[in-house]
Amino acid sequence: MQNKKGQVITETDSEKNISLKKGENFTVSLREDPSAVYLWELNLSNGLSILDDEYIEGLNPEHLTGVPGTHLWVIETTNEK
């Protein structure tokens, strides 16, 4: 993920407000388990756009199928809020 910038927002930041200027970025990082159909759907407000969308599988030394991981989205502001 080359565009990772700004604040990193996780599940622990639920209902937290952040302030950004036009062109600033932030990253949303959420745990996800596709094999258990535990997936996130990102719905952005006006004035935001996704710069990068990446899923990183968790550590899997035993090469098991269906290991949970982390979904990362880098989001940029396109309008001042």
NORRA-V696016 format. One record per residue. N is the residue number from 0. RES is the residue in one letter. SS is DSSP state (@ for helix, = for strand, . for the rest). PHI is phi as a letter, one per 20 degrees, with the letter a starting at -180 (NA if undefined). OMEGA is omega in whole degrees, 0 to 359 (none if undefined). Layout:
n->N res->RES ss->SS phi->PHI omega->OMEGA
n->N res->RES ss->SS phi->PHI omega->OMEGA
This chain:
n->0 res->M ss->. phi->NA omega->186
n->1 res->Q ss->. phi->e omega->186
n->2 res->N ss->. phi->e omega->185
n->3 res->K ss->. phi->f omega->182
n->4 res->K ss->. phi->b omega->171
n->5 res->G ss->. phi->m omega->181
n->6 res->Q ss->= phi->f omega->174
n->7 res->V ss->= phi->d omega->182
n->8 res->I ss->= phi->d omega->180
n->9 res->T ss->. phi->c omega->179
n->10 res->E ss->@ phi->g omega->182
n->11 res->T ss->@ phi->f omega->180
n->12 res->D ss->@ phi->e omega->181
n->13 res->S ss->. phi->g omega->179
n->14 res->E ss->. phi->m omega->176
n->15 res->K ss->. phi->e omega->175
n->16 res->N ss->. phi->e omega->173
n->17 res->I ss->. phi->c omega->178
n->18 res->S ss->. phi->d omega->181
n->19 res->L ss->. phi->c omega->174
n->20 res->K ss->. phi->e omega->179
n->21 res->K ss->. phi->g omega->179
n->22 res->G ss->. phi->n omega->178
n->23 res->E ss->. phi->f omega->181
n->24 res->N ss->= phi->d omega->167
n->25 res->F ss->= phi->b omega->182
n->26 res->T ss->= phi->d omega->173
n->27 res->V ss->= phi->e omega->182
n->28 res->S ss->= phi->c omega->183
n->29 res->L ss->= phi->c omega->176
n->30 res->R ss->= phi->f omega->184
n->31 res->E ss->= phi->b omega->178
n->32 res->D ss->= phi->c omega->183
n->33 res->P ss->@ phi->g omega->182
n->34 res->S ss->@ phi->f omega->177
n->35 res->A ss->@ phi->e omega->182
n->36 res->V ss->. phi->l omega->174
n->37 res->Y ss->= phi->d omega->187
n->38 res->L ss->. phi->c omega->177
n->39 res->W ss->. phi->d omega->172
n->40 res->E ss->. phi->d omega->184
n->41 res->L ss->. phi->e omega->176
n->42 res->N ss->. phi->d omega->184
n->43 res->L ss->. phi->e omega->174
n->44 res->S ss->. phi->f omega->173
n->45 res->N ss->. phi->g omega->178
n->46 res->G ss->. phi->n omega->179
n->47 res->L ss->= phi->c omega->176
n->48 res->S ss->= phi->b omega->180
n->49 res->I ss->= phi->e omega->176
n->50 res->L ss->= phi->e omega->182
n->51 res->D ss->= phi->b omega->182
n->52 res->D ss->= phi->b omega->186
n->53 res->E ss->= phi->b omega->173
n->54 res->Y ss->= phi->d omega->179
n->55 res->I ss->= phi->d omega->179
n->56 res->E ss->= phi->f omega->179
n->57 res->G ss->. phi->f omega->179
n->58 res->L ss->. phi->g omega->185
n->59 res->N ss->. phi->b omega->184
n->60 res->P ss->. phi->f omega->180
n->61 res->E ss->. phi->e omega->178
n->62 res->H ss->. phi->l omega->178
n->63 res->L ss->. phi->f omega->176
n->64 res->T ss->. phi->e omega->174
n->65 res->G ss->. phi->n omega->178
n->66 res->V ss->. phi->e omega->178
n->67 res->P ss->. phi->f omega->179
n->68 res->G ss->= phi->b omega->182
n->69 res->T ss->= phi->c omega->176
n->70 res->H ss->= phi->d omega->180
n->71 res->L ss->= phi->c omega->173
n->72 res->W ss->= phi->c omega->171
n->73 res->V ss->= phi->e omega->186
n->74 res->I ss->= phi->c omega->180
n->75 res->E ss->= phi->d omega->173
n->76 res->T ss->= phi->e omega->179
n->77 res->T ss->. phi->d omega->176
n->78 res->N ss->. phi->c omega->177
n->79 res->E ss->. phi->f omega->179
n->80 res->K ss->. phi->d omega->none
